[in-house]
């Protein structure tokens, strides 16, 4: 039967108990992880948010009350114990437990809450269906490894707050209910009861408000901000996510990058004990794409892209020549040592490339005797194939994988392929941290779907000074004062120096296809603010969830969010989103229409 605590107070957490406390009395509280019997002894693994400690009940020397309650307890019962810390005998030391050198000899025991058998074992290193875990997320969070993710998140937030506060930043909250400005990802919209037919937009970022704060004179702002995007999900995306958001006045790009390198240095030092070397490598966008096929390259390994368009141009091979004639290119990677891959394994790499838009791959294997085995032997003689192999610095045993298409497809396919080959070769060291800044992004990119230019980052990013002259005549040539911080192939965060001139901002809106009326309707409050003295300013936002994911070597940001959504943006725990009562819809002036097909 469950008991009241009756004034009993916890003296410490389970994993606070250590060898220096041998002989001391402690009061511990938590959940029964496991119980086992050995002769006249009962061993209970007691768990709280810090981990597990072993408590021992000696039935020959315990009170009748303790023995009676010990016989009742089961897994996940909530109990409180009082006992003395004792050292384990040498043969019973468990080096795999933080508390593996001690145990607590129980003198009194209370059952605070009983528990039914949980739907899965609450232990680390066991295979649990993801949907089941998230349906019972409150149980999943009891597992020490999952709890550690959440605790790490807390620690990182504390480091961020302390570091930025020490560097003159002020934490300011910006609104959650704002104006919908659908330029980019879809907004989540919220109907207004008091303004029928009108809607708020949930923020995709605090971008506009933080720029207004710069106009307000708060020259160093930060916020650990909840943001929302109504977009398709993947491992590192959620419909609601958290940003470490900041903005600084009277700065250039280098200033923003330096402060954030030092912030990351502090985080990795305090959380991982890793000394991050600064300053980070800087790589222009065009170089990143040419060398790695990605604007967030993993530079822990080579396997860089090589362009062979000049070598194969004019050939009779239609796949290559059509790509070149249509303004595309022919490029490839050298998967060193993979020439021994069986045909089935090579075909599986071709399938990977196809998922990124490639129509296929050509390949060349360099045999041990220096000859070649290739899919393009009908179109190129040995001398030409040797010339191709030399471009890749290929040697005996290597596998060259070649893609021909428009550049965007070639980069996507080969960028993904080099990562896939690296994973298969198991050459990616999770404890190696290679940071870099990708800079000089294009300001704009052309959308074939919308038949207009769209902002590569967002409409408030400043063009590079030397490219301003092209903004109206050659917009595709204009580079942005934008920068992304990348770690091991993952974008940690991105930012830019912002436009602070009303005239340049108006030109930007015009380039994006906004009429003056549209620009005023959507962003008039920002343009009006610029009339009253806007300082030069820039900023950056980190994805907090991604940082924690990388720090804890987890595969998905779901693992580091207390109550995440699944792939269709639903919550298995609460069954959100769900229907609401008809009277709520009436109050909002909303009628729900039946949709035949919600998929685009």
N, C-alpha and C positions, 0 to 999 in steps of 0.2 A: 504494500500500500504506500502511495506517495505521502511524503511528510512535508511539513513546513520547515523552513531553515532554522527557526527558533534561535535567531541571533548568531548563528554560525557564519563566519566571514572567511572568504578565501584568502589565504596568506600569499599565494603566488600561483603562477600558471604552471602547467605540467612540465614544460621544457625549461622552466627557470630552475628546476631542481637540479643540483649538481654536486660534485664530490666535496666541495667546500662546506656543504650543508649536512654532512654525515653526522648523525646524533641529534640533529634538530627536529623539532616537531613541526609539521606543515599541515595546512588544511587545503585540500585540492577538490575541485569540482569539475565535472565534465561528463562525457558519454562513454559508456562501456563499448570499447572497440571489439574486444574478444575476451573470453574467459576460458581457462583450461585448468584441469585438475591434475595434481601430481602427488600421489600419496595423501598425506594430511594437509597438503598446501593447495590453496587456490590462487592462481595467478590471473590478475585482471589487468588488461591494457586499457588505461584511462586516457581519453583523448579530449583536448580542447583546441582552440584555434592555433596554438603554438606547436602542437604535435602530440606525441604519446609518451607516457611514463608507465612503468610496470609497478603495480601495487600488489602486495602479497598478504594473504590471509592465512595465518597459521592456526588451523582449526583446533590444535591441541592446546593452544595458549590464548584463544580468543574468547570473549564473552559469549553467552548464549544468544544475545541480541545480534551481535555481528554475524555469528554462524547462521542464524535464522535468515537474516537479510541476504547474506551471501548466496544462500540456496535459492532465493527468489530472483536475483538479478539475471538479466538476459542482455543480448546485444542491443545497444542504443538506449538502454535505460540511462536516465540522468541520475548521477549519484554524487554524494559528497563524502569524502573520507578525511579522517584525522589519523596521522601516523608519524612514525619516526623514519628519517632517511637513513638507509644503511648501504654500505658498499656491497656490490655483488662479488661473489667469489670469482677467482680468476677464470675458471672454466665456464662461468655463466655470463661473462662480459659479452655484450652484443655491439661490435664496432659499427654496425649499420644503423644504430639508433643514437640520436643525439643524447639521450639519457641512458645509454646502454651500459654505463659503469655503475649505476646506482639503482635502487628500488626503494619503495616505501612500505614499511611494515604497518599494516592497518591496525589501529586501536579502536576506532569507532567508524560506523558506516551508516549513512542515511540514503534512502531511495527518495529522490526528489520528484521523479516522474517516470512512469512506465512507458514502454514503447512496443508497438507491433513490429513484426518482422518486416524490415525494409524491403523494397522491391529489387534491390541489388546490394551487393556487399560493399560496405563503405570502407574501401581500402584503396591504396595506390597500386599501380601496376596490374590492374585487372581490366579485362575487355568489357566495356559497357556500351550498349547501344546509345548513340548520341541523343536520339529523341527521348529515350527513357531518362537519361541524365537530366535533360532540360525540363522534362515534365515534373521531375522531383528535384529541381535545382537546389532547394534548401538542404536536401540530403547530400547532393553532390558537393556542395560547398563545405561539408564537414570533412571531406577527404583532405589530408594534409597538403598534397601538392596543389590542389585547387585553392585551398585557403591561402597558401603561400603566394599565389598569383595576386590575390586581392590585397594581401598585406604589402607586397612589393609595390602595387599601384599606389597605396596610401603613402609609402615611403617616398616614392618618386614625386608625388604631389607636394609633400613637405619640403623636399629638396628644392623643387622649382620655386615654391613660394619664398623660401628663405633666400635662395640665390638672387632671384629677381628683386626682392625687397631690398637686399643689400646693395643692389646695383641701381637703386633709384626708381624702380618701377612701383606703380600704384595699382592695386587690384581693384577693378571696377566692373560691376555687373552690367551687362547690356540686356535689352528686352528679349524675351522669348516670343511674345506676340508682337509681330511687326508687319511690314508691308511685303506682299508677295512681289518679287522681282525675278520672274522666271527667265533668267539668262544663264543657261547651263543645265544642271540637273533639275529634275522636277522638285517643286516645293511641296511640302505638306501644308494643306490649308485648313484653317479652323473657322467655322461659321460664327458670325456675331449675332447674338440674340437682340441686342439693343440697336443694331444697325442692320436691319433685314436686307438680305441680298448682298451683303458685304462680308469680306473674309480677311482674316489675318493670315500671314505666312509664317511658318516656323523657320527660324534662321538656318540657312546652310552654313553660314559662318557669321561672326559679328562684324564683317568687313566694313560696312557703311558706318556703323556706329563708332567703330574704333577710329575711323578717319575723322569723324566729327569730333571725337575727343581730342584729336590733335589740333583741330581748329579751336577747341575750347581751352587749349593751353596745358592740358595734362600730357606733357611731352614724353612720358614713358608709362604706358598702360600695359597691364596683362590681365588675363582671366583664364581660369580653367573652365572652358565653356562647353555646354551641351549643344550639339548641332544636329540637324536633321536633313536627310536627303531621301527623296522617294525614288530610289533607283534599284536596279537588279543587284542582288547580293552575291558575294563570293567570300573566300576565306578571310580576307582582310577588310570587309565592308559590313556595316550594319546600318539600318535605317536611322538609328540614333547613335551618335558617337561623341567622343570627347576630344576637344582640341586644347592644347596649350597655346593660347593666342596672345600675341603681343604686337605693339606698334610703338615706334620711336620717332620723334621729331628731330630736325636738324641733323640728319644722318645721310650717308651714302650706303651703297650696298655692302661695302667692306665692313662698316661699323656694325650692321645687323648680323653679318656672318660671324664676326669675331665674338660678339656677346653670346651667340648661340653655340659656337664651338666650345666656349668655356662652360656654358650650362651643361652641354652633353658630357663634357669632361668630368664635371662634378658628379653627374648622375652615375656614370660608369665607374668612377672611383669609389663612390659610397655604396653602390648596390653590388657591383661585381668585383671590386678590388682591382680593376683594370685601369692602367694608366693610358689614356687615349692621347696619341701624339697630335699636337696642333702646330701650325695651321693645317687644315685639311687640304688635300689635293683639289684643284679647281680644273674643271674640264668643260669647254664650250659644248653646247648641245650638238652642233654638227659633228664634232669629233666623237662624242659619245655614240651617236647613231652610226657613223662610219666604222668605228672600231668594234662596237659591241651590239649594234642593232637595237639599242634601248636607251631611253633617256633616264633610266635608273639602273645603270650597269653594275653587275657584280664583278668587282675587279680582284677577287681573291685568286683568280686563275686566268690564264691567257685565252687560247682558242678564239682569237680575234677574227673578225670578218676581213676578207680580202676581196677586192674588186677586180674581176677578170674581164670586164666588159670590153676593154681594149684588145685583149688577146683573142676573144671569140667573135668579135664583130666581123661581119662579112661571111660567116660560115653558112653552110647549107642546113644547119640544125634549126628548124623552124621555131622551136620553143625558145631558144636563146635569141634568135634574130627578131622574132616578133616582139619580144619584151624590149629589146634595144630600140627597134623602130618606133615603138609606142612611147618612147621617153623613159623607159625603165632601165634596169641594170641586171647584170649577172654577177652574183657574189657567192661566197662560200666560206666554210670554216674547215679547219683541219682538226679532226677528232684524233689526236695523237694516240697511237697504240691500239686503235679500234679496228684495224684492218682484219683482225681475226674474228670479228663479229660474224656469226652465221647470217645467211640471207634473211631469215625470219626476223632477226634482231634489227637489221638494217631497214627492212620494210616497216618495222614498228616506228622507227625514227621518221620515215617518210610520212606515216600517219600523223605523227605529232606536228610536222610542218603543215599538213593539210588542215589541221584544226585552226591554224592561224592564217588561212587564206591561200596558201601555196597550192598550186595545181599538182605539184609533185616535186621530186628531187632527183637530180643526177648525182652519181657518185663515182669515185675513183678509189680503188685500193692499190697501194704501192706494195707489190710483192717483195719477198725477201731477196730475190735476184735482180730487183730493180725494174722489172717489167710491171705492167699495169693490168688490172682487171677493172672494167668500167662499163657503164651503161651507154656511153656516148662514143664507142669505138667506131661505129659506122660513119660518123661525121667528122672525126678528127684523127689524124695520123699520130703515130707514136711521138714525133717531134713536137707536135702541138700539145699533146697530153703531157709531155715532159715539161714544156714551158708552163703549163697550168700548174703542175705539181711544184715547180720551182717557185712560183709566186706564193705558194702556201708553205714554203720551206719544208715540204713533206719528205719523209724518209721511209725506209722499209718498215712495214707494219702499220702505216697510218691510213686513215680513211678520210677522204675529202668529200664533203657534202655541199652540193651546189644548188642554188635556187635562182630562177629567172622570173621576173615579174616587174610590176611597178614598184618603185622604191619602198613605199609604205608596207607592202606585202612582204618583200624580201627582208626588210629589217625586222618586222614582227616575227616572221617564221624562223630566221636564223638566230635572232636574239633569244627566242624561246628554246630553240634547238640546242644552243651551246649550254644553256642551263640544264636541259634534260640530260645531255651527254655527261655533264659534270656530276649530276646526281647519280647516274648509273655507274660512273667510275668511282663514286664515293670519294671525291677529292675536295669536297666542301667542308672545311673545318668550322663547326659552329662556334668555336672559341677564338676564332680569328675575326677581328673587327676592322674592316676596310671602309673608312669614311671618305666621301668626296662631295664637293659641290658641283652640280651641273648648272652651268650659267649660259647666258646669251640665248635664251629660248627665242623662237619666233614670237613676235607680238601677236600675230594672227595666224589662223589656218583657214583654208577654204572648205566650206561644207558643201559637198555635192548634193546632199539632201535638201538643204535650205537655199542653195544657190547664192550664197553670200559668205563674206568673211565672218568668222566668229573669233572671240578672244581665246588664245591658247590657254591662258590662266583665268583672268577675269577682266572686265572692261576698265578697271582702274589702275592697271599696270602701266608704268611709264615706259615710253620708247627710249632707247639709248640715244644720247644727245647727237651722236654723229649720224644717226639714221633718221632724224626728224625731217630732213629735207625730202625723204621718200614717202612720207606717211600718206600723201594724197596721190602721188604718181605711181609708186611701186610698193604698195603696202606689204606684199609678200616678202620684200627684202628687209623689212624693219625688224630689228632685234629688240627684245625687251630687257629692262633692268630687273630680270627675274632670276631666282636661284632656288634650287631644290637641294636639300641635304639627303644624301643617299647612303645607306649602309647595307652592304652585302646583297645588293639587288632589290632593296626595299626602300621606297621613298619614306623617310621619316617625317619630313615636313617641307613646306615650300613657302616662298614669299617673294616680295618684290619691293622696289622703290615705287611709290604711287605717283600718279599724276596729281599735282597740286595746283595746276593752272586751269582756270575755267575754260580758256580758249582751247587748250590741247584736249581737255576732257570732251568738249563739244565736238572736236574733230574726230575723236575716237568713237563717239556715239554715231556720228555720221557714217564713218567707215563700216560700222556694224549694222547699218541699214535703218537706224532710228531717225525718224523725222524730228525736228526741233520740238514739236508738240509731244511726241512719244517720250523723248528724253526728259522733257520737263515734267510729264505726268509720272514717269517712273522714278526719276532721280533728281527732281527739281530741288528737293531739300538739300542735297549735297552740292549742287551747282550754286544754289543761293548762298550756302555757307562759305563757298570759296570766294565770294565777293568781299568777305569781311576779313581777309588775311589768313591764308592757309600756309603753314610752314612746310618746307620740304620734309617729307616723311616716308617711312617705309616700315615694313614689318614682316612677320613670319608666323605661321601656325604649324605646330607639330601635331601629328596624330598620337595622342597619349596611348590609345589602345595598341597601336603598332609598336610603340617603344617598349611597352610592358611585354608584348608578345615576343619581341626579339631578346629582351633581357632574360626572360625565363625559358627561351628556346621552345615555345609552344607553336603549334601549327596553325592556329586560328585565333583571331581576336575574341572569338566567343569564350575562349578559355580564360580570358583576363577581365571579362565583364561579369558583374555579379548576376544579372538577370538578362541574358542576351536573347535576341530573336533568332529564328531559323531562316532558311533560305527564302521562304515566301513572306518574310517580314512579320510573321506571327509569333506570339508567345505561347509556347506549349503549356507553360505553368498556369497562366491566367486565362488562356483562350482568347486573348486580344489579337486582332480587333474582333468585336462582336456586335451583334445587333443592339440597338437601343430602343427604349420604349417609344411608342408612337407619339405620345404627348411631348417628348423632347424634340422630336422632328417638327411637330406643329409649332412649338415655341420658336424654333429657328427658321420657320418658313421653308422647310426642306421636304421635298417629296422624293422618295427613292424609286428610280426607274429600273426596270429589269433589263439587264445587259446580256445579250446573247453570247458574246465572246469578249472576254476582258483582256485577252492576249493581243498584243500588237503584231 
